[in-house]
Amino acid sequence: MKDRPRELNETKLAGLIDMESEFKGDLTFKGSFRIEGTFKGTINSDSLLVVGERGKVEADVKVGQLVINGEVRGTLQASERIEVHNKGRVFGTLLTPTLVVEEGAYLEATCQTKGAAGPAVASGKETGQD
């Protein structure tokens, strides 16, 4: 049953930088976006960004949600959450209310989360959390 129409369905892919593709510049999008190739620059969106296993990103990122399966370097800000999956590699600074790091992920970063209990700060190398 549809109570109200949605302007944007974030489960649908709005854009893709595919393997063997390289992009340099400023990226802004609505809907979800996936990077499997190489990106350098800045990324701004209120939506979901997924960095695939073969993706390499070197950027200042400001998004709603960020899911990392590849390699990301830079300052990463998410208004909702950042997930670093087991094949993800992150180098830089992470700012988000919710941070999820799977066992096996590589994290060499300064992290800042802000939740209901107040700010919590962690830094260093992480290999996973429960």
C-alpha positions in Angstrom: 0.0 0.0 0.0 1.3 3.4 -0.9 0.4 6.1 1.5 2.5 8.8 -0.2 4.6 9.0 -3.3 8.4 9.1 -2.8 10.4 11.5 -4.8 13.5 9.5 -4.5 14.1 5.7 -4.2 17.6 5.3 -2.7 17.6 1.6 -3.4 17.8 2.3 -7.2 21.2 3.1 -8.6 21.3 6.7 -9.9 24.9 6.5 -11.2 28.0 4.4 -11.6 31.7 4.8 -12.2 32.6 1.4 -13.6 35.8 -0.6 -13.4 38.6 0.7 -15.6 37.0 4.2 -15.5 38.6 7.2 -13.9 37.0 10.4 -12.9 38.5 13.6 -11.5 36.4 16.5 -10.3 33.3 17.3 -8.3 30.5 14.7 -8.0 27.0 15.6 -6.8 24.1 13.1 -7.1 20.6 12.2 -5.9 19.8 8.5 -5.3 22.4 5.9 -4.7 25.8 6.0 -6.5 28.4 3.3 -6.9 32.1 3.6 -7.6 33.9 0.6 -8.9 36.6 2.6 -10.7 38.9 5.4 -9.6 37.6 8.8 -8.4 39.6 11.9 -7.2 38.0 15.1 -6.1 35.0 16.0 -4.0 31.7 14.1 -3.5 28.5 15.8 -2.1 25.1 14.2 -1.6 22.4 13.6 0.9 22.1 10.0 -0.4 23.9 6.7 -0.4 27.4 6.2 -1.8 28.8 2.7 -2.2 32.5 2.1 -2.9 32.8 -1.3 -4.5 35.6 -3.8 -3.9 37.5 -2.5 -6.9 36.8 1.1 -6.2 39.5 3.6 -5.2 38.4 7.0 -4.0 40.6 9.9 -3.0 38.2 12.6 -2.0 36.5 14.8 0.5 33.2 13.1 0.9 29.9 14.5 2.4 27.0 12.1 2.0 24.0 10.7 3.9 25.3 7.1 4.0 28.6 5.6 3.0 29.3 1.9 2.4 33.0 1.0 1.8 34.1 -2.3 0.3 37.2 -0.8 -1.6 39.8 1.8 -0.7 39.0 5.3 0.4 41.4 8.1 1.3 40.3 11.5 2.6 37.9 13.2 5.0 34.6 11.3 5.1 31.5 12.8 6.5 28.1 11.0 6.6 25.0 12.5 8.2 23.6 9.0 9.0 26.2 6.3 9.0 29.5 4.9 7.6 30.0 1.1 7.1 33.4 -0.3 6.4 33.0 -3.9 5.3 35.6 -6.7 5.6 37.4 -5.9 2.3 37.3 -2.1 2.9 40.4 0.0 3.5 40.1 3.5 4.9 42.8 6.1 5.4 41.9 9.6 6.8 39.2 11.1 9.0 35.7 9.8 9.6 32.9 11.9 11.0 29.5 10.2 11.5 26.8 9.5 14.1 27.1 5.7 13.5 30.2 3.9 12.5 30.2 0.1 11.7 33.5 -1.7 11.1 33.4 -5.4 10.1 36.0 -7.8 11.2 38.8 -7.9 8.6 38.4 -4.3 7.5 41.5 -2.0 7.6 41.0 1.4 9.2 43.9 3.9 9.6 41.9 6.9 10.6 40.8 9.4 13.1 37.1 8.7 13.9 34.5 10.9 15.6 31.0 9.7 16.3 28.2 11.7 18.0 25.3 9.8 19.4 22.7 10.3 22.2 25.4 9.6 24.9 27.7 12.4 23.6 30.8 12.4 21.5 33.2 9.5 21.4 36.6 9.7 19.7 38.9 6.9 18.6 42.0 6.9 16.4 44.6 4.4 15.2 44.5 1.1 13.4 41.4 -1.1 13.7 41.0 -4.6 12.4 37.3 -5.0 13.5 34.7 -4.7 16.1 32.1 -6.9 17.6 
